[in-house]
């Protein structure tokens, strides 16, 4: 039996819940898995997949014992994430092929999208797994110093890398993404990229650029992708997105113009949808078969809250 997230609202957002009390570069030395007691647990990433202990009667878990993790052999990187209920939790990276060493029915390997889609672990474990994946991916990409090119080494339990050549400290990065519900009157602006599944429309989104506010990123991305001008912008909610390490910053924005001119390099289509249409899309009852992202995505939350009136008054204009 697998766990199923709530079907609507913030409690359905993937990767947004975690019981992890994080370690930090500011905490200094961290325990090692070798020196930890039998209560220690390890999240094992085999390429893009996380190894789960499976049970047909219970929700699975990625918190493996040290003995379980040892069957995968040497880990390319091993880091200390923090503690869950006072129990030390580590994460390790092994090759994609190592997943075969964890056969069914006792184990399974899932990428993080399938993990969420199936509700394969408790929701409070999703955020911990996302932390492990994002940090391990960062370590894999930062083995050498971007300043002098010398090799770097893991420090502070994995929340820092240090260069042996120039002494520079490198810290894990998070890439902020603005995702916005642009509305005008009783309609909202949705688009679809060429990689979307057929019939699915979503909120517009884009990376926030250096030296740019969240509000200006919303305005710029909306203008670039659709030609629509945006005025007031307000924050609504956020969601970690470990592909590899983004933070989706959900906003509500007021559209000032109506004409839509899509950039074919950015979007396959974009158009205004009425509140009633979006309600049917959420319910899977749109006459054209149009849909929106699933409840695990922040785009769904923005649309759901708008349809349900949770997002009501227009954002206040900026001073």
MOQUI-V189066 format. One record per residue. PHI is phi in whole degrees, -180 to 180 (none if undefined). NEAR is the number of other ideal C-beta (glycine too) atoms within 8 Angstrom. Layout:
BEGIN
PHI&NEAR, PHI&NEAR
END
This chain:
BEGIN
none&5, -107&8, -83&9, -120&4, -70&12, -56&7, -83&5, -142&6, 82&8, -65&7, -69&8, -93&13, -62&14, -71&10, 65&14, -96&10, -123&10, -158&10, -94&9, -71&12, -91&6, -70&7, -79&11, -158&7, -59&9, -76&4, -84&9, 76&5, -57&5, -122&10, -66&8, -103&7, -63&13, -62&4, -94&5, -81&11, -79&4, -66&5, -79&7, -65&13, -130&12, -137&15, -93&16, -111&14, -102&15, -106&14, 67&7, -91&7, -105&11, -102&16, -86&15, -115&14, -84&12, -102&10, -150&7, -63&6, -107&4, -134&6, -67&11, -70&12, -146&10, -97&15, -87&10, -86&13, -75&9, -63&11, -63&5, -63&9, -67&12, -63&7, -64&7, -80&13, 83&8, -66&4, -99&11, -63&8, -141&11, -135&10, -132&15, -102&13, -82&15, 149&10, -134&9, -123&12, 53&5, 71&4, -91&9, -67&12, -125&16, -117&14, -138&16, -139&17, -113&11, -129&12, -70&7, -58&8, -66&6, -65&11, -60&11, -66&6, -81&8, -123&12, -79&6, -70&6, -89&4, -77&7, -140&10, -156&10, -118&10, -133&11, -74&8, -70&14, -71&6, -66&9, -55&14, -74&13, -59&8, -90&8, 61&11, -74&13, -133&14, -61&8, -58&10, -68&9, -94&13, -60&16, -65&13, -63&16, -65&16, -63&13, -61&15, -60&15, -63&14, -65&14, -66&14, -65&14, -65&11, -63&12, -61&14, -64&10, -96&6, -128&10, -76&7, -128&8, -72&13, -75&5, -92&7, -123&8, 87&6, -75&10, -61&9, -111&12, -126&7, -70&10, -141&9, 53&12, 73&12, 115&15, -95&11, -161&11, -124&11, -122&11, -89&15, -79&8, -89&9, -105&8, 81&7, -66&9, -97&10, -117&11, -121&7, -57&8, -113&6, -121&8, -98&8, -77&10, -126&13, -88&14, -125&13, -135&17, -93&14, -91&15, -127&12, -149&11, 64&4, -105&4, -134&10, -130&13, -100&17, -125&13, -135&15, -138&12, -87&8, -64&5, -90&3, -67&10, -68&4, -53&4, 83&8, -93&11, -119&14, -145&13, -67&11, -71&15, -158&11, -173&11, -68&8, -83&10, -90&7, -56&3, 76&3, -116&9, -76&5, -60&13, -61&9, -70&8, -65&14, -60&15, -65&12, -65&11, -64&13, -64&17, -65&11, -64&9, -85&13, -132&15, 79&8, -83&14, -84&9, -122&14, -102&9, -67&10, -133&15, -135&9, -75&8, -125&11, -167&10, -138&10, -152&14, -63&13, -137&9, -82&14, -133&6, -94&8, -160&11, -104&12, -125&11, -83&12, -105&12, -81&14, -129&15, -115&13, -132&17, -98&13, -75&14, -98&8, -130&7, -109&7, -63&6, -109&11, -128&6, -80&13, -92&9, -63&6, -76&3, -107&8, -134&12, -79&9, -163&8, -152&12, -160&9, -86&9, -122&11, -73&8, -59&10, -65&6, -62&10, -64&15, -59&9, -70&10, -64&14, -63&11, -79&6, 73&6, -124&5, -71&10, -62&5, -92&5, 74&6, -77&9, -136&9, -125&12, -58&8, -71&6, -61&13, -73&11, -100&12, -66&12, -60&12, -64&14, -61&17, -59&17, -70&15, -60&13, -67&10, -69&15, -62&10, -83&6, 84&6, -65&7, -92&9, -115&4, -67&3, -68&5, -58&10, -70&6, -58&6, -75&6, -68&2
END
